[in-house]
Amino acid sequence: MLTIYGVCRSRASRNIWLAHELGLPFKQVPVIQHDRLPDAEAAGAPINTRSPAYLKINPNGRIPSIDDDGLVLHESLAINLYLAKKHGGSLAPSNVAEDGEMGAWSLWAATGVEPHSINIVYHRIHNPKGPKDPRIADAAVEALKGPFAVLDQALAKDGHLVGGRFTVADINAAEIVRYAEAAPELFEAAPKVKAWLAACQARPAFRKMWEARAKEVA
Ligand SMILES: N[C@@H](CCC(=O)N[C@@H](CS)C(=O)NCC(=O)O)C(=O)O
């Protein structure tokens, strides 16, 4: 049995979306970020990233993690690559070259996009750590112009990242690009990225995750 630790309003969304794509049954333990609670350590606080019970699962104090029949894994993108490969099908790499490409796009998104796209969330939408700073958001938009141009060009060929079909690489990249949605200027300048993200988010498996996310406490 697969257990996914993390609320949908976290990077666990990526794993929940992928599990729905694969039709995998799973149990979700709604571990929430500690800084979204008034007192994460109070008796009776909901399970969160500082709860001793969760720190036994993930000593990094981060969500998501999974427990897949005893295999405990952290890191949302690695989890998705693992689950896709384990269960096979069109989301997974069909050969070692595709495996390399899917890993490369995932790391590209994690290192070249996410540090900036998350700053667009924090500084244009909601910052749990302090006041919003429009200068940080603007700097993030500036930093993302290059990666968005690269992505736009990659998608120009057939609208997907690897193998001419929707794969785990699209999920991993799309969930990181989503954090930049509060910067519409980036998407206006990259129409292929805009169309690709809309198509990814129109998928029934994404919608299912998104509807569950909307029911969570904001
Ligand atoms: N690189 C990690 C990052 C995990 C991460 O930072 N998750 C956030 C929530 S999205 C978290 O757990 N923060 C700790 C906290 O806020 O208590 C991954 O992709 O899984």
The ligand as an SDF file (V2000), in Angstrom:
LIG
                    3D

 20 19  0  0  0  0  0  0  0  0999 V2000
   12.7900   19.5880   -2.3690 N   0  0  0  0  0  0  0  0  0  0  0  0
   11.7230   19.1640   -1.4960 C   0  0  0  0  0  0  0  0  0  0  0  0
   11.1460   20.3950   -0.8140 C   0  0  0  0  0  0  0  0  0  0  0  0
   10.1170   20.0240    0.2420 C   0  0  0  0  0  0  0  0  0  0  0  0
    9.5990   21.2470    0.9730 C   0  0  0  0  0  0  0  0  0  0  0  0
   10.3380   22.2170    1.2280 O   0  0  0  0  0  0  0  0  0  0  0  0
    8.3280   21.1890    1.3350 N   0  0  0  0  0  0  0  0  0  0  0  0
    7.7340   22.2680    2.1160 C   0  0  0  0  0  0  0  0  0  0  0  0
    6.2430   22.3560    1.8490 C   0  0  0  0  0  0  0  0  0  0  0  0
    5.8390   22.5060    0.1390 S   0  0  0  0  0  0  0  0  0  0  0  0
    7.9320   21.9880    3.5940 C   0  0  0  0  0  0  0  0  0  0  0  0
    7.7860   20.8550    4.0010 O   0  0  0  0  0  0  0  0  0  0  0  0
    8.3030   22.9680    4.4130 N   0  0  0  0  0  0  0  0  0  0  0  0
    8.5000   22.7300    5.8230 C   0  0  0  0  0  0  0  0  0  0  0  0
    7.5780   23.4710    6.6650 C   0  0  0  0  0  0  0  0  0  0  0  0
    7.0730   24.4620    6.1700 O   0  0  0  0  0  0  0  0  0  0  0  0
    7.3560   23.1180    7.8080 O   0  0  0  0  0  0  0  0  0  0  0  0
   10.6720   18.4020   -2.3070 C   0  0  0  0  0  0  0  0  0  0  0  0
   10.4980   18.7090   -3.5020 O   0  0  0  0  0  0  0  0  0  0  0  0
   10.0360   17.4810   -1.7830 O   0  0  0  0  0  0  0  0  0  0  0  0
  1  2  1  0
  2  3  1  0
  2 18  1  0
  3  4  1  0
  4  5  1  0
  5  6  2  0
  5  7  1  0
  7  8  1  0
  8  9  1  0
  8 11  1  0
  9 10  1  0
 11 12  2  0
 11 13  1  0
 13 14  1  0
 14 15  1  0
 15 16  2  0
 15 17  1  0
 18 19  2  0
 18 20  1  0
M  END
$$$$
